[in-house]
Amino acid sequence: MSQPASSPSPTPAPRRRLVIGLLMAVMVISVLDKTIFAFAGPQIIDELHLSAQEFGFVGSAFFFLYSLSGIGVGFLANRFPTRWILTLMALVWTSAQLLVTFANGLAALTASRLLLGAGCGPGTAVTQHASFKWYTADRQVLPASLLQVSIMLGGLLGAIALPLIIAHFGWRSAYLLLAALSLVWMLAWWLFGADGNQAGMAQGSPALPTTVVPYRHLLLNRTFVWISLMCFLAYLPNALSFSWSAVYLQKGLGLSSVQAGYVLFAATLSIIVINLLLSALSQRLLKRGTSVQRSLVLPPMACCILGGLAFCMLGTLTQGLTMKLVCYVLGGVLLNGVFAFGMTITSHISPLHQRGAMLAIHVGCMTLSGMLAPWAVGRLVMLFNGDIAQGFETALHAIGVAAVLCAALGLYVITPAQTRQHLQARWAN
């Protein structure tokens, strides 16, 4: 069996904090780039005369290249510095936002969403991979959660600012502003971004970072398959937040754009809180010697079960605006608890030199749901004769049922510690 590599030299804390801060900032910007389409949805539908099915198609188009791009760039992240990769990604985001600024029909709007999806697809995996380079394995839950929180901060900022900007200056000006923001970040990252030198191995753990494992064994083991499935299910309602959520709240439930922003603000703030609490709890349990199963598997599966039940209740309610909003927010908040753990578990079972690709494939599997969810809701709305509320709630009810069943099984199927030990024992150098 291979011996653990010698500990790398410690990285300066101020530089590490600066890099993590920049990585969090780019995740905020990427969320703003993605969610502006949802907030501008009502104006875009009216100005470009889109049907529900066309709007749903454009929402799904964002994800057509999202997963493929994410996986492809993930393999590049195994070989090339993330400093270069993130710079090029920011350039693609900027170009996509400029393109949509001048869109005057379905074709141009779809093209801009395709380009944006190709640029944003690798974002989560590459930033997580970049952050993990600065931390050993037993400390990776917190940076994974901080980047997940930054995604929610982007949603929070979007819920506050985007409706106001769109209302006062129009949706095209809002897109132009985001393009400028991406350019500013790209310059800052080029000046101050850097790659860390931590091997990602906790003291006393099997020396998996020194091992090379065939990808079929990494991808087809039950831990990776099931945690990716859980993140796929949890991402379905998130994908709707980039297209249908604001439309559901406004045209389905009758809220104003400002009221819809408040609801999404409350949901996003709650997601931030639960991510910070769960990551702190998990990291404390790991430091106390609690098993990986209880520290990394039990918390997210419990959240998925409770969140799924909330969506199941939403699908059965026929009236009561307050209860619908409570179930909608609670379900979305709790399901979001799985994402940081999905990244950490994937990192836990991945050799160091294959981690970038594994994280990208995990995110790619997860975000495949983005191609399905907006289109499916559009079809359901058409099936229910244009009833946006009924179509949207039916979709969430189905998601809730699947999440409860799969999370209950996940408590037994997802076994990161055993998976890591098995891979190390079979494929040690």
C-alpha positions as CSV (number, residue, x, y, z in Angstrom):
1,M,0.0,0.0,0.0
2,S,1.3,3.4,-0.8
3,Q,2.4,5.7,1.9
4,P,0.7,9.0,2.6
5,A,2.5,11.9,0.9
6,S,4.5,14.3,3.1
7,S,2.5,17.3,4.2
8,P,2.8,20.2,1.8
9,S,4.0,23.5,3.1
10,P,1.3,25.6,4.7
11,T,-0.3,28.2,2.6
12,P,-0.4,31.8,3.9
13,A,-3.8,32.4,5.5
14,P,-4.3,36.0,4.1
15,R,-3.7,34.7,0.5
16,R,-6.1,31.8,1.1
17,R,-8.8,34.1,2.4
18,L,-8.4,36.4,-0.6
19,V,-8.7,33.5,-3.1
20,I,-11.7,32.0,-1.3
21,G,-13.3,35.5,-1.3
22,L,-12.8,35.9,-5.0
23,L,-14.2,32.4,-5.6
24,M,-17.2,33.3,-3.6
25,A,-17.6,36.5,-5.5
26,V,-17.6,34.8,-8.9
27,M,-20.2,32.3,-7.7
28,V,-22.4,35.3,-6.7
29,I,-21.9,36.8,-10.2
30,S,-22.7,33.6,-11.9
31,V,-26.0,33.2,-10.0
32,L,-27.0,36.8,-10.9
33,D,-26.2,35.9,-14.6
34,K,-28.4,32.9,-14.4
35,T,-31.3,34.2,-12.4
36,I,-31.9,37.5,-14.2
37,F,-33.8,35.5,-16.8
38,A,-36.3,34.4,-14.2
39,F,-36.8,38.0,-12.8
40,A,-37.0,39.4,-16.3
41,G,-39.3,36.6,-17.4
42,P,-42.6,38.4,-17.3
43,Q,-41.2,41.4,-19.3
44,I,-39.4,39.1,-21.8
45,I,-42.6,37.0,-22.4
46,D,-44.6,40.2,-23.1
47,E,-42.0,42.0,-25.1
48,L,-40.9,39.1,-27.3
49,H,-44.4,37.5,-27.4
50,L,-43.3,34.1,-26.1
51,S,-45.8,31.3,-25.3
52,A,-45.4,29.2,-22.1
53,Q,-43.8,26.4,-24.1
54,E,-41.3,28.7,-25.8
55,F,-40.4,30.3,-22.5
56,G,-39.9,26.9,-21.0
57,F,-37.7,25.9,-23.9
58,V,-35.5,28.9,-23.5
59,G,-35.2,28.1,-19.8
60,S,-34.1,24.5,-20.6
61,A,-31.8,25.7,-23.4
62,F,-29.5,27.2,-20.7
63,F,-28.7,23.6,-19.6
64,F,-28.3,22.0,-23.1
65,L,-24.5,22.7,-23.0
66,Y,-24.2,23.2,-19.2
67,S,-23.4,19.6,-18.2
68,L,-21.3,18.8,-21.3
69,S,-19.2,21.9,-20.8
70,G,-18.9,21.3,-17.1
71,I,-17.6,17.7,-17.6
72,G,-15.2,18.7,-20.4
73,V,-13.7,21.6,-18.5
74,G,-13.5,19.4,-15.4
75,F,-11.0,17.1,-17.1
76,L,-9.0,20.2,-18.1
77,A,-9.0,21.2,-14.4
78,N,-7.0,18.1,-13.7
79,R,-4.2,19.4,-15.8
80,F,-4.3,23.2,-16.0
81,P,-4.4,25.9,-13.3
82,T,-7.8,27.0,-12.3
83,R,-6.6,30.6,-12.6
84,W,-6.6,30.3,-16.4
85,I,-9.8,28.3,-16.6
86,L,-11.9,30.7,-14.5
87,T,-10.6,33.7,-16.5
88,L,-11.8,32.2,-19.7
89,M,-15.1,31.2,-18.2
90,A,-15.7,34.8,-17.0
91,L,-15.0,36.0,-20.6
92,V,-17.7,33.6,-21.9
93,W,-20.2,34.8,-19.3
94,T,-19.6,38.4,-20.3
95,S,-20.1,37.7,-24.0
96,A,-23.4,35.9,-23.3
97,Q,-24.8,38.8,-21.3
98,L,-23.9,41.2,-24.0
99,L,-25.6,39.0,-26.6
100,V,-28.9,38.8,-24.8
101,T,-28.8,42.6,-24.4
102,F,-29.5,42.8,-28.1
103,A,-31.8,39.8,-28.4
104,N,-35.0,40.6,-30.3
105,G,-36.5,37.2,-30.8
106,L,-36.6,33.6,-29.7
107,A,-33.5,32.5,-31.7
108,A,-31.2,35.2,-30.3
109,L,-32.5,34.7,-26.8
110,T,-32.0,30.9,-27.1
111,A,-28.4,31.4,-28.4
112,S,-27.5,33.7,-25.5
113,R,-28.8,31.2,-23.0
114,L,-26.9,28.4,-24.7
115,L,-23.6,30.4,-24.5
116,L,-24.2,31.3,-20.9
117,G,-24.9,27.7,-20.0
118,A,-21.7,26.6,-21.7
119,G,-19.8,29.3,-19.7
120,C,-21.5,28.6,-16.3
121,G,-21.5,24.8,-16.6
122,P,-18.0,24.3,-15.1
123,G,-18.4,27.0,-12.5
124,T,-19.4,25.1,-9.4
125,A,-17.0,22.2,-10.0
126,V,-14.0,24.4,-10.9
127,T,-14.5,26.8,-8.0
128,Q,-14.9,23.9,-5.5
129,H,-11.8,22.2,-7.0
130,A,-9.9,25.4,-6.6
131,S,-11.0,25.9,-3.0
132,F,-10.2,22.3,-2.1
133,K,-6.6,22.9,-3.2
134,W,-6.2,25.2,-0.1
135,Y,-7.6,22.7,2.5
136,T,-6.9,19.1,3.7
137,A,-9.8,16.6,3.4
138,D,-11.0,16.9,7.0
139,R,-11.4,20.7,6.5
140,Q,-13.2,20.7,3.1
141,V,-16.8,20.8,4.4
142,L,-16.5,24.5,5.4
143,P,-15.1,25.8,2.1
144,A,-17.6,23.7,0.2
145,S,-20.4,25.2,2.2
146,L,-19.0,28.7,1.9
147,L,-19.1,28.4,-1.9
148,Q,-22.6,27.0,-1.6
149,V,-23.6,30.0,0.6
150,S,-22.1,32.3,-2.0
151,I,-24.5,30.8,-4.5
152,M,-27.3,31.7,-2.1
153,L,-25.9,35.2,-1.6
154,G,-26.1,35.6,-5.3
155,G,-29.8,34.6,-5.1
156,L,-30.3,36.9,-2.2
157,L,-28.7,39.9,-4.0
158,G,-30.7,39.0,-7.1
159,A,-34.0,38.9,-5.2
160,I,-33.3,42.4,-3.8
161,A,-31.7,44.2,-6.7
162,L,-32.7,42.6,-10.0
163,P,-36.5,43.3,-9.7
164,L,-35.7,47.0,-8.9
165,I,-33.1,47.4,-11.6
166,I,-35.4,45.7,-14.2
167,A,-38.4,47.8,-13.1
168,H,-36.5,51.1,-13.3
169,F,-34.1,50.6,-16.2
170,G,-35.5,47.6,-18.1
171,W,-34.2,44.1,-18.5
172,R,-31.7,44.9,-21.2
173,S,-29.9,47.4,-19.0
174,A,-29.8,44.9,-16.2
175,Y,-28.0,42.4,-18.5
176,L,-25.5,45.1,-19.6
177,L,-24.7,45.8,-15.9
178,L,-24.0,42.2,-15.2
179,A,-21.7,42.0,-18.2
180,A,-19.7,44.9,-16.7
181,L,-19.6,43.2,-13.3
182,S,-18.1,40.0,-14.9
183,L,-15.4,42.0,-16.5
184,V,-14.4,43.7,-13.2
185,W,-14.2,40.3,-11.5
186,M,-12.1,38.8,-14.4
187,L,-9.5,41.6,-13.9
188,A,-9.4,41.1,-10.1
189,W,-9.0,37.3,-10.5
190,W,-6.2,37.8,-13.1
191,L,-4.3,40.0,-10.7
192,F,-4.8,38.1,-7.4
193,G,-6.1,34.6,-8.2
194,A,-3.8,31.6,-7.4
195,D,-3.9,27.8,-6.9
196,G,-3.3,26.2,-3.5
197,N,-0.9,23.3,-2.7
198,Q,-2.8,21.1,-0.2
199,A,-3.0,17.4,-1.2
200,G,-6.5,17.1,0.3
201,M,-5.6,14.2,2.6
202,A,-6.5,14.1,6.3
203,Q,-4.1,12.6,8.8
204,G,-4.7,8.9,9.2
205,S,-6.9,8.5,6.1
206,P,-6.2,6.0,3.3
207,A,-3.8,7.6,0.8
208,L,-6.3,7.8,-2.0
209,P,-4.8,11.1,-3.3
210,T,-1.7,9.2,-4.5
211,T,-3.8,6.5,-6.3
212,V,-5.0,6.4,-9.9
213,V,-8.4,4.6,-10.3
214,P,-10.1,3.8,-13.6
215,Y,-13.0,6.2,-14.0
216,R,-15.5,3.4,-14.4
217,H,-14.9,2.3,-10.9
218,L,-15.1,5.9,-9.6
219,L,-18.3,6.6,-11.5
220,L,-20.2,3.4,-11.0
221,N,-19.7,2.8,-7.3
222,R,-22.9,3.2,-5.4
223,T,-21.8,6.1,-3.3
224,F,-21.1,8.3,-6.3
225,V,-24.2,7.2,-8.2
226,W,-26.6,7.8,-5.3
227,I,-25.2,11.1,-4.1
228,S,-25.3,12.4,-7.7
229,L,-28.9,11.1,-7.9
230,M,-29.9,13.0,-4.8
231,C,-28.3,16.2,-6.0
232,F,-30.1,15.7,-9.4
233,L,-33.5,15.5,-7.6
234,A,-32.6,18.5,-5.3
235,Y,-31.5,20.5,-8.3
236,L,-34.8,20.2,-10.1
237,P,-36.5,23.0,-8.1
238,N,-33.3,25.0,-8.3
239,A,-33.4,24.8,-12.1
240,L,-36.9,26.3,-12.0
241,S,-35.6,29.3,-10.0
242,F,-33.8,30.3,-13.2
243,S,-37.0,30.4,-15.2
244,W,-40.4,29.6,-13.7
245,S,-40.2,30.5,-10.0
246,A,-40.8,34.2,-10.3
247,V,-43.4,33.6,-13.0
248,Y,-45.2,31.1,-10.6
249,L,-45.2,33.6,-7.8
250,Q,-46.4,36.4,-9.9
251,K,-48.7,34.9,-12.6
252,G,-49.6,31.8,-10.7
253,L,-50.1,33.1,-7.1
254,G,-50.8,36.7,-7.9
255,L,-47.9,38.3,-6.1
256,S,-46.3,41.5,-7.3
257,S,-42.7,41.5,-8.5
258,V,-41.6,43.1,-5.2
259,Q,-43.6,40.5,-3.2
260,A,-42.1,37.7,-5.2
261,G,-38.6,39.2,-4.5
262,Y,-39.4,39.1,-0.8
263,V,-40.4,35.5,-0.9
264,L,-37.2,34.5,-2.8
265,F,-35.2,36.7,-0.4
266,A,-36.6,34.8,2.6
267,A,-36.0,31.5,0.9
268,T,-32.4,32.4,0.0
269,L,-31.6,33.7,3.5
270,S,-32.9,30.5,5.0
271,I,-30.7,28.4,2.7
272,I,-27.7,30.4,3.8
273,V,-28.5,29.8,7.4
274,I,-29.1,26.0,7.0
275,N,-25.9,25.6,4.9
276,L,-23.8,27.3,7.6
277,L,-25.4,25.3,10.4
278,L,-25.1,22.0,8.6
279,S,-21.5,22.5,7.6
280,A,-20.5,23.6,11.1
281,L,-22.3,20.6,12.6
282,S,-20.7,18.2,10.2
283,Q,-17.2,19.6,10.7
284,R,-17.5,19.5,14.4
285,L,-18.7,15.9,14.3
286,L,-15.7,15.0,12.1
287,K,-13.3,16.7,14.5
288,R,-14.8,14.7,17.4
289,G,-14.2,11.5,15.6
290,T,-17.8,10.8,14.7
291,S,-18.1,8.4,11.7
292,V,-18.2,9.8,8.2
293,Q,-21.6,8.1,7.7
294,R,-23.1,10.2,10.5
295,S,-21.2,13.4,9.7
296,L,-21.6,13.5,5.9
297,V,-24.5,11.3,5.0
298,L,-27.2,11.6,7.7
299,P,-27.6,15.4,7.8
300,P,-28.3,15.9,4.0
301,M,-30.5,12.8,3.7
302,A,-32.6,14.0,6.6
303,C,-33.0,17.4,4.9
304,C,-34.0,15.8,1.7
305,I,-36.7,13.7,3.4
306,L,-38.2,16.7,5.2
307,G,-38.0,18.9,2.1
308,G,-39.6,16.3,0.0
309,L,-42.5,16.0,2.4
310,A,-43.0,19.8,2.2
311,F,-43.3,19.6,-1.6
312,C,-45.7,16.6,-1.3
313,M,-47.9,18.8,0.9
314,L,-47.7,21.7,-1.6
315,G,-49.0,19.4,-4.4
316,T,-52.1,18.5,-2.4
317,L,-53.1,22.0,-1.3
318,T,-56.0,23.5,-3.4
319,Q,-56.1,26.9,-1.6
320,G,-54.4,28.9,1.1
321,L,-51.7,31.3,-0.2
322,T,-49.8,31.3,3.1
323,M,-49.5,27.6,3.4
324,K,-48.5,27.3,-0.3
325,L,-45.7,29.8,0.3
326,V,-44.5,28.0,3.4
327,C,-44.4,24.6,1.8
328,Y,-42.7,26.0,-1.3
329,V,-40.0,27.8,0.7
330,L,-39.5,25.0,3.2
331,G,-39.1,22.4,0.5
332,G,-36.6,24.4,-1.5
333,V,-34.6,25.4,1.5
334,L,-34.2,21.9,2.9
335,L,-33.4,20.2,-0.4
336,N,-30.5,22.7,-0.8
337,G,-28.8,21.2,2.2
338,V,-27.5,18.3,0.1
339,F,-25.3,20.2,-2.4
340,A,-22.2,21.0,-0.3
341,F,-22.2,17.4,1.1
342,G,-22.4,16.1,-2.5
343,M,-19.2,18.0,-3.3
344,T,-17.5,16.9,-0.1
345,I,-18.5,13.2,-0.5
346,T,-17.3,13.2,-4.2
347,S,-14.0,14.8,-3.1
348,H,-13.7,12.2,-0.3
349,I,-13.8,9.3,-2.7
350,S,-11.7,10.8,-5.5
351,P,-8.0,10.6,-6.0
352,L,-6.4,14.1,-6.0
353,H,-5.4,14.1,-9.7
354,Q,-8.9,13.0,-10.7
355,R,-10.8,15.2,-8.4
356,G,-11.5,18.0,-10.8
357,A,-13.1,15.7,-13.4
358,M,-15.0,13.8,-10.7
359,L,-16.5,17.0,-9.3
360,A,-17.4,18.2,-12.8
361,I,-19.0,14.9,-13.7
362,H,-21.0,15.0,-10.4
363,V,-22.2,18.6,-11.2
364,G,-22.9,17.5,-14.7
365,C,-25.1,14.7,-13.6
366,M,-26.8,17.0,-11.1
367,T,-27.5,19.8,-13.6
368,L,-28.9,17.5,-16.2
369,S,-32.1,18.1,-14.4
370,G,-32.0,21.7,-15.6
371,M,-32.7,20.5,-19.2
372,L,-35.8,18.6,-17.9
373,A,-37.4,20.8,-15.3
374,P,-38.3,24.1,-17.1
375,W,-39.5,22.2,-20.2
376,A,-41.6,19.8,-18.1
377,V,-43.3,22.6,-16.2
378,G,-44.0,24.3,-19.5
379,R,-45.7,21.1,-20.8
380,L,-47.7,20.7,-17.6
381,V,-48.9,24.3,-17.8
382,M,-50.1,23.7,-21.3
383,L,-51.7,20.4,-20.1
384,F,-53.6,22.2,-17.4
385,N,-54.9,24.8,-20.0
386,G,-52.4,27.5,-19.0
387,D,-52.8,27.2,-15.3
388,I,-49.3,28.1,-14.1
389,A,-49.9,27.4,-10.5
390,Q,-51.3,23.9,-11.0
391,G,-48.6,22.9,-13.5
392,F,-45.8,24.2,-11.3
393,E,-47.1,22.6,-8.1
394,T,-47.7,19.2,-9.8
395,A,-44.1,19.2,-10.8
396,L,-42.9,19.9,-7.3
397,H,-45.2,17.2,-5.8
398,A,-43.5,14.6,-8.1
399,I,-40.1,15.9,-7.1
400,G,-41.1,15.6,-3.4
401,V,-42.2,12.0,-3.7
402,A,-39.0,11.0,-5.4
403,A,-36.8,12.9,-2.9
404,V,-38.4,11.2,0.1
405,L,-38.0,7.7,-1.3
406,C,-34.5,8.1,-2.6
407,A,-33.2,9.9,0.5
408,A,-34.5,7.1,2.7
409,L,-32.6,4.6,0.6
410,G,-29.6,6.9,0.5
411,L,-29.0,6.5,4.3
412,Y,-27.9,3.0,3.5
413,V,-26.6,3.2,0.0
414,I,-24.2,6.1,0.4
415,T,-21.1,4.9,2.2
416,P,-18.2,7.2,1.5
417,A,-15.8,5.8,4.1
418,Q,-16.2,2.2,2.9
419,T,-16.0,3.3,-0.8
420,R,-12.7,5.2,-0.2
421,Q,-11.2,2.2,1.7
422,H,-12.3,-0.2,-1.1
423,L,-10.8,1.9,-3.9
424,Q,-7.6,2.4,-2.0
425,A,-7.2,-1.3,-1.2
426,R,-7.8,-2.3,-4.8
427,W,-6.0,0.4,-6.7
428,A,-3.1,1.4,-4.4
429,N,0.2,2.1,-6.2
